[in-house]
Amino acid sequence: SDWDIPAGYLCPPIPGRADYLHYLADRRGEANGRGQWPPGERVRALDVGVGANGIYPLLANRSFGWQMGG
């Protein structure tokens, strides 16, 4: 009853944030010359300014298995 979220909005907007991580993975795939994400490649990353919900580390770990810190 205390939440005021406009209709049509997610809290947080997960699809857009997941798209951003997929964009990063695609760019990494392009950088390796094969055009795809290297299978089994270990990634460690730091999310500076993670905030209260830590959605990027959660999505990155779940979607790609990246080890994230915040």
C-alpha positions in Angstrom: 0.0 0.0 0.0 3.0 2.3 0.4 4.4 1.8 -3.1 3.7 4.4 -5.8 5.0 2.8 -9.1 3.5 4.1 -12.3 1.4 1.6 -14.4 3.5 -0.2 -17.0 6.8 0.1 -15.0 8.8 -2.6 -13.4 10.8 -2.0 -10.3 13.6 -2.1 -11.2 13.2 -2.2 -15.0 14.8 -5.6 -15.4 14.5 -6.1 -19.2 16.5 -3.0 -20.1 19.2 -3.9 -17.6 19.5 -7.4 -18.9 19.7 -6.0 -22.5 22.6 -3.9 -21.3 24.5 -7.0 -20.0 23.8 -8.8 -23.3 25.2 -5.9 -25.2 28.4 -6.1 -23.1 28.6 -9.8 -23.8 28.1 -9.2 -27.5 30.8 -6.6 -27.6 33.2 -8.9 -25.8 32.4 -11.6 -28.4 33.2 -9.2 -31.2 36.5 -8.3 -29.5 37.7 -11.9 -29.5 37.4 -12.1 -33.3 34.9 -15.0 -33.2 31.8 -12.9 -32.9 30.4 -14.8 -29.9 31.0 -15.1 -26.2 33.8 -17.6 -25.5 32.2 -20.6 -23.8 33.6 -21.2 -20.3 35.4 -17.9 -20.2 35.6 -16.7 -16.6 34.7 -13.1 -16.0 35.2 -11.1 -12.9 33.7 -7.6 -12.7 33.1 -4.9 -10.2 29.9 -2.8 -10.2 30.9 0.5 -8.7 27.9 2.3 -7.3 25.8 -0.9 -7.1 23.1 0.9 -5.1 20.4 -0.7 -3.0 19.2 -3.5 -5.3 22.4 -4.8 -6.9 20.5 -5.8 -10.0 23.4 -5.8 -12.5 25.6 -8.2 -10.4 22.5 -10.5 -9.9 21.6 -10.6 -13.6 25.2 -10.9 -14.8 25.8 -13.9 -12.5 22.5 -15.6 -13.4 22.7 -14.9 -17.1 26.4 -15.5 -17.8 27.9 -16.9 -14.6 30.1 -13.8 -14.2 31.6 -13.3 -10.8 30.5 -9.9 -9.7 31.4 -7.7 -6.8 29.8 -4.4 -5.7 
